[in-house]
Amino acid sequence: MANPFGFEDYFPSMMERLGAEGFMRELCNGFCMLMDVSIGLITYESLKRNTMNLGLNDLRDDELICMLAEGDLDGDGALNQMEFCILMFRLSPGLMDGSKKYMDDLGLIDIQP
C-alpha cells in the first residue's frame, strides 16, 4: 500500500523537533541536493536527475514541470534557494498555519504593539 503522506506532511513535526533555524538549514540542504551545481539553481534537468537518484522515479515529467512552474516566482524557468523555500512552505498547510510563529522564531518579522 502506498504511503498517503507526502514529504511536506512531515514539515510541521520537523519544525517542532529542529526549531526554525534547524528546519531552514534542512530546507537549504534539500535545495543543494536538487540544484544544478554549475549554476546554483534547480532546473528541470537537475530536478529530474536528482529525484531519480533519490529513488523518486515515479514522478512524471509533467509533475516535475508543474513543480518548477509553481515555485518559479521570477519566471526564469528554474528555482533559486528562496523560491524553493517559499514553495516548500506553501506546500505544507501545517507550516502555513504556523508561519507567523516560525518567521518570528527566525527573527524575520518584528511585530510592534
C-alpha positions in Angstrom: 0.0 0.0 0.0 1.4 3.4 -0.9 2.1 6.0 1.7 -0.7 8.6 1.6 1.5 11.3 3.1 3.9 13.5 1.1 7.2 14.6 2.5 5.7 18.1 3.1 3.3 16.5 5.6 6.2 15.9 7.9 7.4 19.5 7.9 5.5 20.7 11.0 6.9 17.9 13.1 10.4 18.6 11.7 10.0 22.2 12.5 8.9 21.3 16.1 11.9 19.0 16.5 14.6 21.1 14.8 13.4 24.6 15.6 13.1 27.3 12.9 16.8 27.7 12.2 17.4 23.9 12.0 14.5 23.4 9.7 15.7 26.2 7.4 19.1 24.6 7.3 17.4 21.3 6.3 15.5 23.1 3.5 18.7 24.6 2.3 20.3 21.1 2.3 17.4 19.8 0.3 17.9 22.7 -2.2 21.5 21.8 -2.6 20.7 18.1 -3.2 18.4 19.1 -6.1 20.2 22.0 -7.7 22.5 22.1 -10.7 25.8 22.9 -9.0 27.2 24.7 -12.1 24.5 27.4 -11.9 23.2 27.2 -8.3 19.6 26.7 -9.4 17.1 23.8 -9.5 16.4 23.3 -13.2 14.1 20.7 -14.9 17.2 18.6 -15.7 18.7 18.8 -12.2 15.3 18.0 -10.6 14.7 15.0 -12.9 18.3 13.7 -12.4 18.3 14.1 -8.6 14.8 12.8 -8.0 15.8 9.6 -9.8 19.0 9.5 -7.6 16.7 9.8 -4.5 14.5 6.9 -5.7 11.6 9.1 -6.7 11.3 7.6 -10.1 7.5 7.6 -10.1 7.4 11.4 -10.7 6.3 12.1 -14.2 7.9 14.8 -16.4 4.7 16.9 -16.3 4.7 16.8 -12.5 8.3 18.0 -12.4 7.5 20.8 -14.8 4.5 21.8 -12.7 6.6 21.8 -9.5 9.1 24.2 -11.1 6.3 26.4 -12.6 4.5 26.6 -9.2 7.6 27.8 -7.4 9.2 29.9 -10.2 8.4 33.5 -8.9 10.8 35.3 -11.2 9.8 33.5 -14.4 13.3 32.2 -15.3 12.2 28.6 -15.5 14.3 27.5 -12.5 14.2 27.8 -8.7 16.6 29.7 -6.7 17.0 28.9 -3.0 14.5 31.5 -1.8 11.9 30.3 -4.3 12.5 26.7 -3.2 12.0 27.5 0.5 8.8 29.5 -0.3 7.4 26.6 -2.3 8.1 24.2 0.5 6.2 26.4 3.0 3.3 26.8 0.5 3.1 23.0 0.0 2.7 22.4 3.7 -0.6 23.7 5.2 0.7 22.9 8.7 3.7 25.2 8.2 1.5 27.9 6.7 -0.8 27.8 9.7 2.2 28.4 12.0 4.2 30.6 9.6 4.0 33.8 11.7 5.4 32.0 14.7 8.2 30.4 12.6 9.1 33.7 11.0 9.1 35.2 14.4 11.4 32.5 15.6 13.8 33.2 12.7 13.7 36.9 13.5 12.2 37.7 10.1 9.4 39.8 11.4 9.1 42.3 14.2 5.6 42.9 15.5 5.1 46.1 17.4 2.1 46.5 19.7 
